[in-house]
Amino acid sequence: MIIWIASYPKSGNTWVRSFLTNYLSDKKSFSFDQLNEIKKFPRNDLFDKLKINYNDFEQIASHWINMQEIINSNKKITFLKTHNAMAKVNNFNFTNSINTKGFIYMVRDPRDVVLSYASHLGKSVEETFSIMKNDKSFEMLDINSNQKMSILGSWSSNYKSWKNCSVAKGLIIKYEDLVSNPLKNFNKIIKYLSRLNSLEIDKNKITESINNTNFKILKKLEFEKGFDEKGSNVFFRNGVVGEWQKNLDHNIVKQIEEVFNKEMLELGYL
């Protein structure tokens, strides 16, 4: 069955994915090759297998479950990364309890997300905020493609869709908590996975994997080796909490806080 590593873009998903792939491996260091152990969903090889039209998102959505059944045919626990909302398109659900065991959902202050996502997309902050508040926004195959891969929805609807998920019991982690206390919160992730799948809790390995995948190391690896998931600019920018206080225009801050007020209050961002 599938355990999802889910989030709105630029919210710490890749950091968690890096940590987990290193923790689950027998490697003493981390490389981006390890990320292949937690693949993205959906992906083109599954489109080919089911003869899905790449350019027809409604057809992609109609095969969400079929693709997951193929993945689950190995009868093992499989970790998958997604930015897809826990959505329904034309009565086709993103997943179901037969295919999903659980999920880890990463959420981040939208005032910081808008800066990071704008850099990734190569768009202005204003354009990016328009995407973030649009309940019908999509993730494309890449920044230069018109091929729709996932339905993101807005920042708030993406978060709420996973928070209210009834398919499986998940774990929601704030990016800010992961930054301020990585040991506590990565421990929380491993304990959650242990309850789901009897994953061994190795405290030394947790510490080792945290050290192997800290932001400075990931940034250095991208500089030295490149990273094929980067967008218009470097993928690992600075990773700090509260960048918006210095670099985000006051008018945009006000708009974000108005549009996402309920969810930001709930999460303690306001």
MILO-581073 format. One line per 10 residues: their letters; for each residue x negated, y negated, z of N, C-alpha, C. Coordinates in pm, 1 decimal. Layout:
// residues N
A> X:Y:Z:X:Y:Z:X:Y:Z ~ ...
END
This chain:
// residues 270
MIIWIASYPK> -83.4:120.6:0.0:0.0:0.0:0.0:-86.6:-125.2:0.0 ~ -25.2:-237.1:-30.9:-99.4:-362.3:-48.5:-96.8:-445.6:78.5 ~ -212.9:-502.5:110.9:-222.6:-608.2:210.7:-267.9:-732.2:135.8 ~ -185.2:-836.5:138.0:-212.2:-957.2:61.5:-299.0:-1055.0:139.6 ~ -392.4:-1117.4:70.2:-464.4:-1234.3:120.6:-406.5:-1350.7:40.7 ~ -314.2:-1423.5:102.8:-232.2:-1520.1:29.6:-254.4:-1661.6:80.9 ~ -228.8:-1758.5:-6.9:-238.8:-1899.7:33.1:-199.5:-1987.6:-83.6 ~ -173.6:-2113.0:-54.4:-173.9:-2216.7:-156.9:-321.5:-2237.4:-193.8 ~ -352.2:-2279.6:-318.9:-493.0:-2298.0:-357.0:-569.6:-2392.2:-263.8 ~ -698.8:-2365.1:-251.4:-795.3:-2446.4:-176.1:-760.4:-2453.5:-27.1
SGNTWVRSFL> -723.4:-2338.1:27.5:-682.5:-2333.7:168.2:-761.1:-2232.8:250.6 ~ -870.4:-2180.3:196.2:-954.5:-2087.9:271.6:-938.7:-1942.8:232.1 ~ -859.6:-1916.4:129.3:-837.0:-1780.0:83.4:-968.3:-1710.6:44.9 ~ -1053.1:-1779.4:-30.0:-1177.3:-1718.9:-77.1:-1274.8:-1694.7:38.2 ~ -1271.9:-1780.0:138.8:-1355.5:-1759.5:257.0:-1313.7:-1630.0:328.4 ~ -1184.2:-1612.3:350.9:-1135.2:-1490.6:417.2:-1166.4:-1368.1:332.6 ~ -1145.7:-1381.2:203.5:-1174.7:-1271.2:110.9:-1323.4:-1233.8:115.1 ~ -1410.2:-1334.0:121.9:-1554.1:-1308.9:130.2:-1589.2:-1236.5:259.7 ~ -1535.7:-1287.2:370.6:-1560.9:-1224.2:499.8:-1516.1:-1078.4:498.6 ~ -1394.5:-1053.7:451.4:-1338.9:-918.6:455.5:-1416.4:-820.5:367.8
TNYLSDKKSF> -1451.8:-863.8:247.7:-1525.3:-772.1:159.4:-1660.6:-738.2:219.9 ~ -1723.5:-834.2:287.7:-1851.0:-806.2:352.9:-1831.2:-715.0:474.3 ~ -1726.1:-741.5:550.6:-1697.9:-659.4:668.9:-1668.7:-514.2:629.7 ~ -1597.0:-496.4:520.0:-1556.8:-362.5:477.8:-1667.7:-287.9:403.7 ~ -1775.1:-359.5:370.3:-1885.6:-297.0:297.7:-1992.8:-250.6:395.8 ~ -2092.3:-182.0:343.6:-2206.9:-142.3:426.4:-2327.3:-232.8:399.0 ~ -2301.1:-347.8:334.7:-2408.7:-439.9:298.1:-2448.8:-527.0:417.1 ~ -2575.4:-556.7:425.9:-2626.8:-642.1:532.7:-2625.8:-789.2:493.8 ~ -2594.1:-817.0:368.5:-2583.6:-955.0:321.7:-2461.1:-963.9:231.0 ~ -2430.2:-1085.5:184.1:-2313.0:-1104.7:99.8:-2353.1:-1151.3:-38.6
SFDQLNEIKK> -2282.7:-1101.8:-138.6:-2295.8:-1152.7:-275.4:-2156.4:-1162.6:-334.7 ~ -2140.5:-1247.9:-434.6:-2008.8:-1265.3:-496.2:-1957.2:-1137.9:-561.9 ~ -2047.5:-1045.8:-596.2:-2004.4:-918.7:-654.5:-1910.6:-843.6:-560.2 ~ -1928.7:-863.8:-430.9:-1844.9:-793.7:-333.8:-1697.9:-833.8:-345.9 ~ -1671.8:-952.9:-399.6:-1533.8:-999.9:-412.7:-1450.2:-912.4:-505.8 ~ -1518.4:-832.0:-588.6:-1446.0:-741.4:-677.8:-1365.1:-637.2:-600.8 ~ -1397.9:-621.3:-472.4:-1324.5:-526.2:-389.5:-1187.7:-580.5:-347.4 ~ -1168.4:-711.8:-359.3:-1036.7:-771.3:-335.7:-1002.1:-853.0:-459.3 ~ -938.7:-788.9:-553.5:-909.3:-851.6:-682.6:-790.1:-947.1:-671.5 ~ -779.0:-1032.0:-772.1:-665.9:-1124.3:-780.1:-542.8:-1052.4:-834.7
FPRNDLFDKL> -427.7:-1105.5:-797.5:-302.6:-1056.4:-854.2:-216.8:-1176.3:-892.8 ~ -153.2:-1173.5:-1012.7:-164.8:-1068.0:-1114.0:-291.7:-1084.6:-1197.0 ~ -317.6:-987.8:-1282.6:-437.5:-996.4:-1365.1:-412.8:-931.4:-1501.3 ~ -498.5:-968.9:-1597.2:-472.1:-934.6:-1736.3:-481.7:-785.9:-1768.8 ~ -564.3:-709.6:-1696.4:-574.7:-567.3:-1729.2:-441.7:-495.0:-1703.6 ~ -367.3:-543.9:-1604.1:-235.5:-485.6:-1577.5:-133.9:-528.6:-1683.5 ~ -149.9:-651.6:-1735.1:-64.0:-696.1:-1845.7:-83.6:-604.3:-1965.8 ~ -209.2:-573.3:-1993.8:-239.8:-486.8:-2108.3:-179.0:-348.1:-2090.0 ~ -191.9:-294.6:-1969.4:-143.2:-159.2:-1942.7:9.0:-149.1:-1962.5 ~ 78.9:-255.5:-1925.1:225.4:-255.5:-1935.6:276.6:-328.8:-2059.8
KINYNDFEQI> 180.8:-371.2:-2145.3:214.8:-443.0:-2268.9:299.9:-567.0:-2240.3 ~ 255.3:-644.4:-2140.2:324.3:-766.5:-2101.6:271.5:-882.5:-2185.5 ~ 361.0:-964.8:-2233.8:322.9:-1084.1:-2309.5:259.7:-1185.6:-2213.8 ~ 132.4:-1214.0:-2233.0:56.7:-1304.2:-2146.3:125.3:-1440.4:-2132.2 ~ 189.1:-1484.2:-2238.6:240.7:-1621.0:-2243.2:387.2:-1632.8:-2202.1 ~ 443.3:-1525.2:-2150.8:583.5:-1525.8:-2109.0:589.6:-1499.1:-1958.8 ~ 596.6:-1607.5:-1878.4:590.5:-1588.7:-1734.4:710.0:-1510.0:-1682.2 ~ 826.7:-1528.5:-1741.1:943.2:-1453.4:-1694.6:922.6:-1303.8:-1714.4 ~ 852.4:-1266.6:-1820.7:822.3:-1125.7:-1842.8:719.6:-1076.9:-1739.9 ~ 622.1:-1162.3:-1709.4:524.8:-1127.0:-1605.4:597.2:-1100.1:-1473.5
ASHWINMQEI> 687.0:-1192.5:-1435.4:759.9:-1177.8:-1309.1:845.1:-1050.8:-1307.9 ~ 901.1:-1015.7:-1421.5:986.4:-896.0:-1427.1:905.8:-768.5:-1403.8 ~ 773.1:-778.3:-1416.2:685.5:-661.4:-1398.2:601.3:-669.4:-1271.0 ~ 629.0:-765.3:-1182.0:552.9:-773.3:-1057.7:548.6:-638.8:-984.7 ~ 665.5:-580.8:-966.3:673.3:-454.6:-892.0:607.3:-341.5:-969.8 ~ 628.0:-337.6:-1101.1:565.1:-233.2:-1183.0:412.5:-238.5:-1170.9 ~ 357.8:-359.7:-1173.1:212.1:-373.3:-1160.1:164.9:-323.6:-1023.9 ~ 242.2:-355.9:-920.5:204.5:-312.3:-785.7:215.9:-161.1:-769.6 ~ 312.3:-100.9:-837.9:325.2:45.1:-832.9:203.8:112.8:-896.3 ~ 152.3:53.2:-1002.9:30.7:106.4:-1065.4:-85.9:97.3:-967.0
INSNKKITFL> -100.5:-19.4:-903.3:-208.5:-38.3:-806.1:-196.3:60.8:-690.6 ~ -73.8:83.7:-645.0:-51.4:171.1:-529.7:-50.4:319.8:-564.4 ~ -67.1:351.5:-691.5:-68.8:493.0:-731.1:-188.8:566.8:-672.6 ~ -289.1:490.1:-623.4:-405.8:555.1:-561.5:-378.9:602.7:-419.0 ~ -259.1:567.1:-364.8:-217.0:611.7:-230.9:-309.7:560.2:-120.3 ~ -375.7:447.4:-144.7:-466.6:388.8:-46.3:-421.6:247.7:-11.1 ~ -479.1:194.9:96.5:-460.0:54.0:127.3:-543.6:-28.5:30.2 ~ -480.9:-126.4:-33.6:-549.7:-212.3:-128.6:-529.5:-357.8:-86.9 ~ -638.7:-431.8:-74.8:-631.1:-575.3:-47.3:-626.2:-649.8:-179.8 ~ -535.0:-746.4:-189.4:-524.4:-827.6:-310.1:-515.3:-974.4:-272.5
KTHNAMAKVN> -577.8:-1059.3:-352.1:-568.5:-1204.3:-335.2:-456.0:-1258.4:-422.2 ~ -378.0:-1351.2:-369.1:-277.4:-1417.1:-452.2:-250.2:-1558.0:-402.2 ~ -211.9:-1644.2:-496.6:-158.9:-1776.9:-462.7:-8.3:-1782.1:-490.5 ~ 45.7:-1670.4:-535.0:187.6:-1665.8:-567.9:272.4:-1689.5:-442.6 ~ 377.2:-1766.2:-458.1:475.8:-1776.6:-350.4:547.5:-1643.3:-336.7 ~ 599.8:-1616.4:-218.0:682.7:-1497.6:-197.6:820.2:-1530.0:-256.1 ~ 824.2:-1523.8:-389.2:936.3:-1581.9:-463.4:1020.3:-1476.1:-534.0 ~ 1127.3:-1522.8:-593.0:1213.8:-1440.6:-677.0:1235.6:-1516.6:-807.1 ~ 1218.1:-1448.3:-919.4:1240.2:-1508.6:-1050.7:1338.2:-1419.6:-1127.7 ~ 1451.5:-1476.2:-1164.1:1555.1:-1398.9:-1235.1:1589.2:-1269.6:-1161.7
NFNFTNSINT> 1599.7:-1279.3:-1029.0:1633.0:-1164.8:-943.5:1522.3:-1060.6:-933.0 ~ 1403.7:-1094.3:-981.9:1288.9:-1005.9:-965.5:1204.6:-1057.6:-848.0 ~ 1192.2:-976.6:-742.2:1115.3:-1015.8:-625.1:965.7:-1000.1:-649.2 ~ 888.5:-1086.7:-584.4:742.8:-1077.1:-599.1:691.6:-942.3:-549.7 ~ 742.7:-895.8:-437.6:703.5:-764.5:-387.1:817.3:-706.7:-305.4 ~ 794.2:-587.8:-248.5:895.8:-524.3:-163.5:826.9:-442.1:-55.3 ~ 906.5:-387.8:35.6:849.6:-313.8:149.1:788.3:-180.6:107.8 ~ 822.3:-132.3:-9.8:763.7:-6.9:-58.8:618.3:-29.0:-99.9 ~ 588.6:-148.1:-150.0:454.1:-175.4:-202.3:366.5:-257.8:-109.4 ~ 425.9:-326.3:-13.0:349.9:-417.7:72.8:346.1:-369.5:217.1
KGFIYMVRDP> 224.7:-363.2:270.6:203.1:-322.8:410.1:197.6:-444.1:503.2 ~ 140.2:-553.3:455.0:126.3:-672.7:536.8:60.1:-784.5:458.4 ~ 33.5:-896.1:526.1:-32.7:-1008.5:459.1:-100.9:-1099.1:560.7 ~ -206.8:-1162.6:513.9:-272.5:-1271.1:586.1:-249.7:-1395.7:502.8 ~ -186.4:-1496.1:561.5:-158.3:-1619.2:488.5:-239.9:-1732.4:548.5 ~ -320.4:-1796.6:464.2:-402.3:-1910.7:504.0:-328.6:-2040.2:470.5 ~ -321.8:-2131.1:567.2:-258.5:-2260.5:544.0:-354.7:-2370.7:587.5 ~ -351.3:-2483.0:514.4:-445.2:-2592.8:540.2:-372.4:-2726.5:528.8 ~ -417.3:-2823.7:605.4:-361.2:-2958.8:603.0:-352.6:-3008.2:458.0 ~ -231.3:-3041.7:410.2:-216.0:-3081.5:269.6:-291.7:-3208.8:235.1
RDVVLSYASH> -325.2:-3289.8:332.9:-403.3:-3410.9:304.9:-546.8:-3375.7:265.4 ~ -598.6:-3265.5:319.7:-729.6:-3216.3:276.5:-717.9:-3133.1:149.3 ~ -608.3:-3056.7:138.1:-587.7:-2974.5:18.9:-587.0:-3060.7:-107.0 ~ -518.6:-3175.8:-101.5:-503.1:-3257.4:-222.0:-638.1:-3305.4:-274.3 ~ -732.3:-3335.1:-185.9:-865.4:-3378.5:-228.5:-942.8:-3263.1:-292.1 ~ -939.2:-3147.2:-226.4:-1012.3:-3031.5:-277.1:-952.6:-2979.2:-408.0 ~ -818.9:-2977.1:-413.7:-751.4:-2925.0:-533.1:-769.1:-3020.4:-651.5 ~ -769.4:-3149.8:-624.2:-792.4:-3247.8:-731.1:-930.0:-3228.2:-793.2 ~ -1030.1:-3205.8:-708.2:-1165.2:-3180.8:-758.4:-1168.4:-3052.8:-842.1 ~ -1101.5:-2949.5:-793.6:-1100.2:-2821.3:-863.5:-1033.4:-2832.8:-1000.8
LGKSVEETFS> -921.3:-2905.1:-1005.5:-846.0:-2916.7:-1131.2:-904.5:-3020.8:-1225.6 ~ -988.9:-3109.4:-1171.2:-1039.5:-3218.9:-1253.3:-932.0:-3321.1:-1282.1 ~ -839.9:-3337.8:-1187.3:-731.1:-3433.9:-1201.9:-740.4:-3539.1:-1092.7 ~ -664.7:-3646.2:-1109.1:-661.2:-3749.1:-1005.7:-585.1:-3696.5:-884.3 ~ -606.7:-3761.6:-772.3:-533.7:-3725.5:-650.3:-383.6:-3743.2:-672.4 ~ -345.1:-3848.3:-743.3:-203.5:-3874.6:-769.9:-141.7:-3761.7:-853.5 ~ -212.0:-3720.0:-958.3:-162.5:-3609.4:-1041.8:-151.6:-3480.4:-960.5 ~ -251.2:-3458.7:-876.1:-254.0:-3335.8:-796.0:-142.2:-3334.7:-693.5 ~ -114.7:-3449.0:-632.8:-4.8:-3455.8:-537.6:128.6:-3427.4:-606.5 ~ 142.5:-3472.4:-730.7:264.8:-3443.1:-806.2:283.1:-3292.5:-823.9
IMKNDKSFEM> 172.4:-3222.7:-845.3:177.5:-3076.2:-856.5:215.5:-3015.1:-721.2 ~ 153.7:-3066.0:-615.0:173.7:-3008.0:-482.4:316.2:-3024.6:-428.2 ~ 387.4:-3125.1:-477.9:524.5:-3144.6:-428.7:630.0:-3088.8:-524.0 ~ 585.1:-3024.4:-630.9:675.0:-2970.3:-732.3:708.3:-2824.1:-701.1 ~ 835.0:-2796.6:-673.5:877.2:-2660.0:-640.7:866.1:-2564.3:-758.7 ~ 839.0:-2617.3:-877.2:827.3:-2531.8:-995.2:687.1:-2535.2:-1055.0 ~ 587.1:-2563.8:-972.3:449.7:-2568.4:-1024.1:390.7:-2427.8:-1035.0 ~ 296.7:-2413.0:-1127.0:237.3:-2283.0:-1156.4:85.8:-2288.5:-1141.2 ~ 27.0:-2172.5:-1116.6:-117.6:-2154.2:-1127.1:-145.8:-2097.9:-1266.1 ~ -240.5:-2159.8:-1336.2:-275.9:-2114.4:-1470.1:-391.3:-2013.6:-1463.3
LDINSNQKMS> -413.6:-1944.4:-1572.1:-523.2:-1848.6:-1579.9:-655.0:-1914.2:-1542.0 ~ -678.3:-2033.2:-1595.2:-791.0:-2116.4:-1554.4:-753.6:-2260.8:-1586.4 ~ -840.7:-2354.2:-1550.9:-803.9:-2495.8:-1564.1:-788.5:-2540.1:-1708.6 ~ -841.0:-2461.5:-1803.8:-830.5:-2499.0:-1945.4:-723.2:-2418.9:-2019.0 ~ -643.4:-2343.7:-1944.8:-546.4:-2253.7:-2006.3:-403.4:-2301.3:-1981.0 ~ -314.5:-2264.3:-2070.9:-171.1:-2287.8:-2052.0:-99.3:-2159.3:-2012.0 ~ -176.9:-2053.8:-1986.3:-118.1:-1925.4:-1949.0:-81.5:-1926.8:-1801.0 ~ 47.5:-1917.9:-1772.3:95.3:-1918.1:-1634.4:70.5:-1780.9:-1571.1 ~ 0.8:-1782.4:-1456.0:-29.3:-1656.9:-1388.3:55.9:-1636.2:-1263.4 ~ 78.5:-1742.8:-1188.1:151.8:-1733.0:-1061.9:242.0:-1853.9:-1045.4
ILGSWSSNYK> 354.0:-1833.8:-978.5:436.7:-1947.3:-942.2:395.8:-1991.7:-801.5 ~ 340.7:-2111.9:-793.9:295.6:-2165.8:-665.6:411.1:-2224.1:-586.0 ~ 499.4:-2296.4:-655.7:594.3:-2380.8:-586.0:518.6:-2498.5:-526.4 ~ 582.6:-2570.7:-436.9:515.2:-2681.8:-369.2:430.4:-2627.1:-255.1 ~ 346.2:-2714.9:-198.7:266.9:-2672.5:-82.1:358.6:-2621.7:28.3 ~ 467.0:-2693.0:54.3:556.1:-2654.9:164.1:636.7:-2529.9:131.3 ~ 687.0:-2517.3:8.3:768.3:-2400.0:-25.6:682.3:-2274.2:-30.4 ~ 556.3:-2288.1:-70.9:464.6:-2174.1:-70.7:445.2:-2123.1:72.2 ~ 416.1:-2216.2:163.5:399.5:-2180.7:304.3:526.0:-2116.8:361.3 ~ 640.8:-2179.8:338.2:765.8:-2129.0:394.7:802.6:-1991.7:337.9
SWKNCSVAKG> 770.6:-1969.0:211.9:806.5:-1840.9:151.0:736.6:-1724.6:219.8 ~ 611.1:-1746.9:261.6:537.5:-1641.0:331.7:572.7:-1638.5:480.0 ~ 592.8:-1754.5:539.1:631.0:-1760.2:680.8:762.0:-1685.2:704.7 ~ 853.6:-1697.3:610.0:985.9:-1636.2:624.0:995.5:-1499.6:557.4 ~ 883.0:-1444.5:519.1:881.3:-1315.0:449.5:940.3:-1205.2:538.3 ~ 1034.7:-1130.0:482.6:1097.3:-1019.9:556.2:1048.7:-883.2:508.6 ~ 960.3:-884.4:410.0:910.5:-759.9:351.5:815.4:-687.5:446.9 ~ 733.0:-765.9:516.1:634.2:-708.4:607.9:597.7:-813.4:711.9 ~ 547.4:-767.2:824.3:503.4:-859.0:929.1:361.7:-905.6:897.0 ~ 344.2:-1037.0:884.6:214.3:-1089.7:845.9:146.0:-1169.0:955.3
LIIKYEDLVS> 32.0:-1224.8:919.8:-47.0:-1308.2:1009.9:-75.2:-1440.1:939.5 ~ -37.5:-1550.7:1002.4:-64.2:-1683.4:946.9:-180.7:-1744.8:1023.3 ~ -281.6:-1789.0:947.9:-402.1:-1848.1:1005.9:-422.2:-1987.9:948.5 ~ -443.4:-2085.1:1034.0:-473.8:-2220.5:988.4:-622.7:-2231.0:955.9 ~ -651.6:-2290.6:842.0:-790.7:-2312.0:800.8:-869.6:-2385.8:908.5 ~ -805.8:-2482.6:968.7:-871.1:-2564.8:1070.8:-912.7:-2480.5:1191.5 ~ -832.5:-2381.8:1227.4:-866.6:-2293.2:1339.1:-983.7:-2203.3:1302.7 ~ -988.4:-2162.1:1177.0:-1098.7:-2077.8:1130.8:-1230.5:-2155.3:1135.4 ~ -1223.6:-2285.0:1103.6:-1343.4:-2369.2:1107.4:-1387.0:-2395.1:1251.2 ~ -1291.8:-2427.8:1337.2:-1326.8:-2467.2:1474.3:-1369.9:-2349.0:1559.8
NPLKNFNKII> -1314.5:-2231.1:1533.6:-1350.3:-2113.1:1612.3:-1345.7:-1988.4:1524.8 ~ -1446.7:-1971.4:1438.7:-1444.2:-1857.9:1346.1:-1444.2:-1722.7:1416.4 ~ -1518.8:-1709.6:1525.2:-1525.3:-1580.4:1593.5:-1388.3:-1538.3:1644.6 ~ -1318.6:-1628.9:1710.0:-1185.4:-1598.4:1763.5:-1088.2:-1561.6:1652.3 ~ -1089.4:-1636.6:1544.5:-987.1:-1617.9:1441.6:-1019.0:-1506.8:1343.1 ~ -1146.8:-1481.4:1315.4:-1177.9:-1363.3:1234.6:-1154.4:-1236.1:1316.3 ~ -1176.6:-1242.2:1447.6:-1139.3:-1131.2:1534.4:-989.9:-1104.3:1526.3 ~ -912.0:-1212.7:1524.2:-766.1:-1201.2:1514.5:-726.8:-1129.8:1385.0 ~ -795.3:-1162.6:1276.5:-768.0:-1099.5:1147.0:-799.4:-949.9:1152.1 ~ -915.3:-914.9:1206.7:-954.0:-773.6:1213.0:-861.3:-695.3:1305.8
KYLSRLNSLE> -820.7:-754.5:1416.2:-726.7:-686.8:1507.2:-591.5:-663.3:1439.0 ~ -548.0:-761.3:1361.1:-422.9:-745.7:1286.1:-434.8:-629.4:1186.6 ~ -546.8:-623.5:1114.6:-567.2:-516.6:1016.9:-582.7:-381.4:1085.7 ~ -640.3:-381.8:1204.6:-653.8:-257.7:1280.2:-517.3:-201.6:1318.7 ~ -424.8:-289.9:1356.4:-289.4:-245.6:1389.6:-216.8:-191.8:1265.9 ~ -245.3:-252.8:1151.8:-179.1:-210.3:1028.3:-233.8:-79.5:974.4 ~ -366.2:-65.3:984.9:-430.2:42.3:909.3:-540.2:113.8:987.4 ~ -538.6:101.4:1118.5:-639.8:166.2:1203.1:-781.8:128.8:1161.8 ~ -798.4:5.2:1113.3:-931.9:-41.4:1076.8:-1018.7:-51.5:1201.4 ~ -1139.5:-2.7:1191.7:-1231.3:-5.8:1305.6:-1265.3:-150.6:1341.5
IDKNKITESI> -1261.9:-179.7:1470.7:-1300.8:-312.3:1518.7:-1445.8:-304.8:1565.7 ~ -1534.5:-361.8:1487.5:-1677.8:-360.7:1517.0:-1720.2:-504.4:1545.3 ~ -1736.8:-538.4:1671.8:-1765.9:-676.8:1710.0:-1897.0:-726.8:1651.1 ~ -1995.3:-641.0:1644.6:-2124.2:-681.6:1585.7:-2110.0:-708.5:1436.5 ~ -2032.4:-623.4:1369.7:-2011.6:-641.1:1225.8:-1930.4:-767.0:1197.8 ~ -1833.4:-798.4:1285.8:-1755.4:-921.5:1269.2:-1848.2:-1042.1:1274.0 ~ -1933.8:-1046.1:1374.6:-2028.6:-1157.8:1388.1:-2122.2:-1164.3:1269.5 ~ -2171.0:-1049.2:1226.8:-2263.3:-1042.5:1113.0:-2196.8:-1093.6:985.5 ~ -2070.5:-1053.6:963.3:-1999.9:-1094.5:842.0:-1963.0:-1242.4:845.5 ~ -1934.1:-1294.9:963.6:-1911.6:-1439.5:976.9:-2037.9:-1514.7:936.7
NNTNFKILKK> -2152.0:-1469.1:986.4:-2279.3:-1534.2:954.3:-2314.9:-1519.5:806.9 ~ -2282.1:-1405.0:749.0:-2314.7:-1379.0:608.3:-2231.7:-1462.1:511.3 ~ -2115.2:-1510.4:558.5:-2023.3:-1579.1:466.4:-1985.7:-1718.3:517.2 ~ -2073.4:-1779.2:595.7:-2040.9:-1916.1:638.3:-2049.2:-2010.2:518.4 ~ -1992.9:-2127.8:532.8:-1976.5:-2217.8:418.7:-2110.1:-2254.7:353.1 ~ -2212.7:-2277.5:434.7:-2343.7:-2315.0:379.5:-2399.5:-2205.4:290.0 ~ -2380.7:-2080.4:330.9:-2430.0:-1969.2:250.0:-2351.0:-1957.0:120.4 ~ -2218.3:-1968.9:128.5:-2136.3:-1960.4:7.5:-2170.5:-2073.1:-90.6 ~ -2190.8:-2191.3:-38.3:-2227.3:-2306.2:-122.5:-2364.6:-2284.0:-187.7 ~ -2458.9:-2232.2:-110.1:-2593.6:-2204.3:-161.6:-2588.8:-2096.2:-269.5
LEFEKGFDEK> -2507.9:-1992.7:-247.3:-2493.9:-1886.7:-346.9:-2436.5:-1940.7:-477.7 ~ -2336.8:-2028.5:-465.4:-2278.4:-2086.8:-586.8:-2382.1:-2169.8:-661.4 ~ -2462.5:-2246.3:-587.9:-2565.6:-2329.4:-650.7:-2669.7:-2242.7:-722.2 ~ -2706.8:-2131.9:-659.5:-2813.6:-2047.4:-715.3:-2764.2:-1949.8:-822.1 ~ -2643.4:-1895.5:-801.3:-2595.4:-1787.5:-888.9:-2478.2:-1827.0:-977.0 ~ -2411.9:-1939.6:-941.1:-2287.8:-1974.7:-1009.0:-2171.5:-1897.4:-949.4 ~ -2051.3:-1939.7:-982.3:-1931.7:-1873.3:-930.0:-1823.5:-1883.5:-1036.0 ~ -1778.4:-1768.1:-1084.5:-1687.9:-1769.3:-1200.8:-1545.9:-1815.3:-1168.5 ~ -1516.2:-1842.3:-1041.5:-1383.5:-1891.6:-1006.1:-1380.7:-2043.3:-989.1 ~ -1492.4:-2107.1:-1015.4:-1495.7:-2252.4:-999.0:-1410.8:-2318.5:-1106.5
GSNVFFRNGV> -1366.8:-2440.6:-1078.7:-1288.5:-2515.5:-1175.2:-1372.1:-2621.2:-1243.5 ~ -1324.1:-2745.2:-1240.4:-1395.3:-2854.4:-1306.2:-1523.3:-2891.3:-1233.8 ~ -1527.0:-2868.7:-1104.6:-1643.4:-2901.8:-1023.7:-1681.8:-2780.2:-940.3 ~ -1777.4:-2796.5:-851.5:-1818.7:-2683.7:-768.5:-1698.7:-2633.1:-688.3 ~ -1697.7:-2503.5:-662.0:-1585.7:-2444.2:-588.5:-1596.4:-2477.1:-440.0 ~ -1716.6:-2458.1:-385.6:-1738.5:-2483.2:-243.3:-1790.8:-2625.7:-227.5 ~ -1699.0:-2721.5:-203.2:-1735.3:-2863.6:-199.8:-1803.3:-2902.3:-68.7 ~ -1723.5:-2908.7:39.0:-1783.2:-2939.2:169.1:-1715.6:-2863.3:283.1 ~ -1592.0:-2821.2:263.8:-1526.6:-2734.2:361.0:-1493.7:-2797.8:495.0 ~ -1505.3:-2929.8:504.3:-1484.4:-2994.6:634.0:-1335.6:-3016.2:661.2
VGEWQKNLDH> -1305.8:-3034.7:788.1:-1169.6:-3065.2:831.4:-1156.5:-3216.3:848.8 ~ -1049.0:-3273.4:796.1:-1023.6:-3415.8:815.6:-1092.1:-3507.9:717.0 ~ -1135.4:-3454.4:602.6:-1197.6:-3538.7:499.6:-1102.5:-3649.1:454.1 ~ -973.8:-3619.7:458.4:-872.6:-3715.4:411.7:-881.2:-3848.6:485.6 ~ -926.0:-3846.4:610.2:-929.6:-3969.4:689.7:-1024.7:-4074.1:630.9 ~ -1126.7:-4027.8:558.0:-1222.1:-4119.3:496.2:-1196.2:-4140.7:347.2 ~ -1147.7:-4036.8:281.4:-1147.9:-4039.0:135.1:-1011.4:-4041.4:67.6 ~ -903.2:-4043.9:145.6:-770.3:-4041.2:84.5:-700.5:-4174.9:103.5 ~ -650.6:-4229.6:-7.8:-582.3:-4358.3:-4.9:-463.4:-4355.1:91.2 ~ -446.4:-4463.5:165.2:-342.6:-4470.1:268.3:-203.2:-4445.4:210.0
NIVKQIEEVF> -176.1:-4495.2:90.5:-44.7:-4477.2:30.0:-14.6:-4329.9:1.6 ~ -117.6:-4255.7:-43.6:-100.6:-4112.7:-68.7:-81.2:-4038.9:63.1 ~ -157.5:-4077.1:164.6:-141.0:-4016.4:297.6:3.0:-4031.0:343.4 ~ 55.8:-4151.5:329.7:193.2:-4179.1:373.4:293.6:-4093.2:296.9 ~ 273.7:-4081.0:165.6:365.6:-4001.4:84.1:360.6:-3853.2:122.8 ~ 239.1:-3800.6:142.2:223.6:-3659.9:181.2:293.8:-3634.0:313.7 ~ 272.9:-3724.5:408.1:331.8:-3706.9:541.0:484.3:-3717.8:538.1 ~ 536.7:-3791.4:443.0:682.6:-3801.6:429.0:740.0:-3677.1:360.8 ~ 676.8:-3635.3:252.7:729.3:-3521.9:174.8:717.8:-3390.4:252.2 ~ 606.4:-3372.2:323.3:581.8:-3245.7:392.8:597.2:-3259.8:544.3
NKEMLELGYL> 675.3:-3359.0:585.7:683.7:-3393.7:727.6:721.1:-3275.9:816.9 ~ 824.5:-3204.1:781.0:874.0:-3095.9:866.7:767.9:-2988.6:888.8 ~ 705.6:-2944.2:780.6:607.3:-2836.9:790.0:479.4:-2885.5:859.2 ~ 439.4:-3010.3:835.0:319.7:-3063.0:899.9:339.5:-3077.5:1050.8 ~ 457.9:-3116.5:1090.5:489.8:-3123.1:1234.1:486.1:-2983.5:1294.8 ~ 547.3:-2889.1:1226.8:553.6:-2751.2:1273.8:414.2:-2693.0:1294.1 ~ 322.2:-2726.2:1202.8:186.9:-2671.0:1206.3:90.8:-2752.6:1291.6 ~ 139.4:-2864.7:1345.7:54.4:-2945.8:1431.7:-36.2:-3040.9:1357.0 ~ -6.9:-3068.7:1231.5:-88.2:-3163.5:1152.4:-44.5:-3307.8:1177.4 ~ 72.4:-3325.8:1237.1:120.5:-3459.0:1270.7:156.5:-3463.5:1420.0
END
